[in-house]
Amino acid sequence: MEAEKFIHVENTNLLMDIINLKIKLGELYNQTGPSTSEYVSLSIQLAKRMNEYFDEKVAQLN
């Protein structure tokens, strides 16, 4: 019986986008707080990118 082989693949562009958005959000939060339209926009972009990442991970499990 042959063991299943799992290939660990990361979307580095997506991960870098997530990291950069988190850094920008932190800096913006420190400068202006969370109630600006730019902060909200970046938060939405980050949430979308995180969902893309999780969707890819779930797809790899199938």
N, C-alpha and C positions, 0 to 999 in steps of 0.2 A: 504494500500500500504506500503510495507516494504522498508525502505531506504537501499541503497547499502552500504555494509560494506567494507571499504578499510583497508587492513592490511599493515602496514608500516614495510617493511623488508629491512634491510641493510646488504650488504655483507661486514662485518667488516674486513675480510682478505684483500679484494680488496681495501677498504678505507685505511687500514694501509700501504699497498704497495704504494699507491698513495702518502700518507703523507711522507713516508720514502724516496721515489724517489725525492719529492720536496725538502726535507731537504738536501739530497745528492747533488742535482743540485745547490742549493744555496751555499753550502759550496764549491763545485768545482768551481763555477763561481767566488767566492771571491778569490780563490787560483790561478786559471789558466786562467779564462776568458772563453768565450763560444766557442773558436776556437779549442778545443782539441777533439780528437776522442772519449775519454771517456765521455765528456760532450754531444756530439752529440748522442752517444749510449744511455745514460741515458735519454736524451730528447725523443728519439724514444720510449724507453720502457715506459716512462711516458705517452706519447700520446696514446700508445696502451692500457694501463691500464685505462686511462680516457675514451677511446672509449668503452671498455668493460663495464665500470660503466654506461655510458649513454645508451648503448644498453640494459642493464638490467632494467634501469628505464623506457625506452620506452616499453619494453616487459611487465612490470608491469601495464602499463596504458591500455593494451589491455584486 
